Amino acid sequence: MADSKKILLGEARIPKAWYNIAADLPVALPPVLHPGTLKPVGPDDLSPLFPMALIMQEVSQEREVEIPEPV
């Protein structure tokens, strides 16, 4: 097994946002389709599986998505 490295960042260097590659794609990604209806899924379709904050991150078109506070 290869040697692994651990990098510790100081408080000031910890990232505050994720980079969202979808904002920089030349063509938008096709929507995710609901397997039962074959129509684009909405937040209500995903809410039984994921918390709303995660759903909003996933569908965002912003270049930077704020990282939620730690639990």
ZICOR-V975855 format. One record per residue. N is the residue number from 1. RES is the residue in one letter. OMEGA is omega in degrees with one decimal (none if undefined). Layout:
N_RES_OMEGA, N_RES_OMEGA
This chain:
1_M_-178.8, 2_A_176.1, 3_D_176.8, 4_S_-179.8, 5_K_177.7, 6_K_179.9, 7_I_178.2, 8_L_179.0, 9_L_172.5, 10_G_-177.3, 11_E_-177.0, 12_A_-176.6, 13_R_178.9, 14_I_-178.1, 15_P_179.1, 16_K_-178.1, 17_A_172.4, 18_W_171.5, 19_Y_-179.2, 20_N_-177.1, 21_I_-178.5, 22_A_-179.6, 23_A_-176.4, 24_D_178.3, 25_L_-179.3, 26_P_178.7, 27_V_-179.9, 28_A_176.1, 29_L_176.8, 30_P_-179.0, 31_P_173.8, 32_V_-177.5, 33_L_175.6, 34_H_-175.8, 35_P_-179.3, 36_G_-175.5, 37_T_-175.2, 38_L_174.4, 39_K_178.6, 40_P_178.9, 41_V_175.7, 42_G_179.7, 43_P_-179.8, 44_D_178.5, 45_D_-176.7, 46_L_-173.3, 47_S_174.6, 48_P_-175.9, 49_L_-172.2, 50_F_173.1, 51_P_-176.0, 52_M_179.8, 53_A_178.7, 54_L_177.7, 55_I_-178.6, 56_M_175.2, 57_Q_-175.4, 58_E_-176.4, 59_V_-177.7, 60_S_173.7, 61_Q_177.5, 62_E_-179.9, 63_R_177.8, 64_E_179.4, 65_V_-177.5, 66_E_177.2, 67_I_179.2, 68_P_178.2, 69_E_179.0, 70_P_178.4, 71_V_none
